[in-house]
Amino acid sequence: MGIQIDDLSFAPVVLAPMSGVTDLPFRRLVKRLGAGLVVSEMIASQSMIRQTKESLKLSSSTPEEFPMAVQLAGHEPEVMAEAAKLNVDRGAAIIDINFGCPVKKIVNKLAGSAMMREPLLAGRIMAAVVKAVDLPVTMKMRLGWDEDCLNAPELARIAHDCGVRLLTVHGRTRCQLYNGRADWQAVRATVEATDLPVLVNGDIGSLSDIDLALARSGAAGVMIGRGAQGRPWFLRQAIAWMTERRIEPDPSLVEQCAIALEHYEALLEHHGTVMGNRIARKHLAWYATGLAGANEFRRRVNRAEQPGEVRALVKALYDDAVTAAEAGDLTEGLAA
Ligand SMILES: Cc1cc2nc3c(=O)[nH]c(=O)nc-3n(C[C@H](O)[C@H](O)[C@H](O)COP(=O)(O)O)c2cc1C
């Protein structure tokens, strides 16, 4: 079980692009812990061709992440093609086109999911990008604009004819934004409309979600976003389950602490101390989910400016969790 595109072969478990989340440190961590493919945050093609500092940073990668996809958004075929070309020698193994972003600021610029209402232009963009680069081109979209326009299958056929190699469908419409539940069954129409491998995406947060999403959609694999927040090891667990029906346990609390700290240090290094510290707050809050004292931890981390203070808070959080788990084991042992 795997996805093969030319000489690229990867497990069918892909980290979703998430602006503000899937930066280089997070992608590298997820990849190291086990993932088929990781995707960059969305990059505006206009900024990419101007090679702004921000777009160069967003598209930077390390060899450890390989294969890594750079995701581009925009509405001008030539600009998208040019932006794609710029990534060929910068470490990208795949160029992904964003036709799924529902955010008003993006949609108003006729990009992201707005392109689902412009299938002809969407086709011109895909054809231009495919022609511009030797790398495989993939595309990510939603079910459609709204309930009355579920045209992902039509976009899939156009993508196929343009030479796109893999599709991801987030099982919501643009108008749903992130409300309701992703409809995995509705992704099946796209799977059946094309021979291209399709990844099902949306609300996959457990091994049973994976089974249901794959069974309902008939997709070749899964793309996981929020399910990996605070759990960068979840994609490895997904791979073990999908390929071997093996339940891979969560890392121990001591290992989780080391992972959270490794992530924190990488964020400081990549973004600098001030920005890195700020960006780390949401990740550390996600890591704390389910641990005793999480609320107090978040409150304190959100105020901490010094890395030394943050490290100490993280260590204390996990030390307390280990102590609580050991006390729980002891109590259970006495009760047995
Ligand atoms: C904070 C955040 C940022 C996102 N940024 C992007 C993006 O840059 N490009 C994109 O195609 N999708 C983006 N998405 C959508 C995700 O890739 C994914 O389709 C969506 O979250 C549903 O999957 P999930 O339930 O597994 O998170 C973003 C989602 C979130 C929550």
The ligand as a Tripos MOL2 file, in Angstrom:
@<TRIPOS>MOLECULE
LIG
   31    33     1     0     0
SMALL
NO_CHARGES

@<TRIPOS>ATOM
      1 C1         -4.9710   26.7300   10.8850 C.3       1 LIG1
      2 C2         -5.2730   26.1220    9.5490 C.ar      1 LIG1
      3 C3         -4.5900   26.5700    8.4300 C.ar      1 LIG1
      4 C4         -4.8510   26.0040    7.1780 C.ar      1 LIG1
      5 N1         -4.1140   26.4240    6.0960 N.ar      1 LIG1
      6 C5         -4.2940   25.7860    4.8930 C.ar      1 LIG1
      7 C6         -3.4470   26.0750    3.8000 C.ar      1 LIG1
      8 O1         -2.5180   26.8930    3.8910 O.2       1 LIG1
      9 N2         -3.6650   25.4120    2.6350 N.ar      1 LIG1
     10 C7         -4.6800   24.4900    2.4970 C.ar      1 LIG1
     11 O2         -4.8500   23.9100    1.4260 O.2       1 LIG1
     12 N3         -5.4750   24.1880    3.5300 N.ar      1 LIG1
     13 C8         -5.2920   24.7910    4.7250 C.ar      1 LIG1
     14 N4         -6.0530   24.4240    5.7910 N.ar      1 LIG1
     15 C9         -7.0240   23.3310    5.6330 C.3       1 LIG1
     16 C10        -6.3820   21.9930    6.0080 C.3       1 LIG1
     17 O3         -5.3580   21.6540    5.1010 O.3       1 LIG1
     18 C11        -7.4280   20.8690    6.0050 C.3       1 LIG1
     19 O4         -8.0100   20.7910    4.7320 O.3       1 LIG1
     20 C12        -8.5420   21.1160    7.0330 C.3       1 LIG1
     21 O5         -8.0240   21.5600    8.2700 O.3       1 LIG1
     22 C13        -9.3570   19.8370    7.2780 C.3       1 LIG1
     23 O6         -8.5210   18.7840    7.6880 O.3       1 LIG1
     24 P1         -8.3290   18.3910    9.2540 P.3       1 LIG1
     25 O7         -9.7030   18.2380    9.8360 O.co2     1 LIG1
     26 O8         -7.5470   17.1130    9.2120 O.co2     1 LIG1
     27 O9         -7.6150   19.5340    9.8960 O.co2     1 LIG1
     28 C14        -5.8370   24.9890    7.0370 C.ar      1 LIG1
     29 C15        -6.5240   24.5640    8.1750 C.ar      1 LIG1
     30 C16        -6.2540   25.1150    9.4180 C.ar      1 LIG1
     31 C17        -6.9900   24.5920   10.6220 C.3       1 LIG1
@<TRIPOS>BOND
     1     1     2 1
     2     2     3 ar
     3     2    30 ar
     4     3     4 ar
     5     4     5 ar
     6     4    28 ar
     7     5     6 ar
     8     6     7 ar
     9     6    13 1
    10     7     8 2
    11     7     9 ar
    12     9    10 ar
    13    10    11 2
    14    10    12 ar
    15    12    13 ar
    16    13    14 ar
    17    14    15 1
    18    14    28 ar
    19    15    16 1
    20    16    17 1
    21    16    18 1
    22    18    19 1
    23    18    20 1
    24    20    21 1
    25    20    22 1
    26    22    23 1
    27    23    24 1
    28    24    25 2
    29    24    26 1
    30    24    27 1
    31    28    29 ar
    32    29    30 ar
    33    30    31 1
@<TRIPOS>SUBSTRUCTURE
     1 LIG1         1 GROUP 0 **** ****
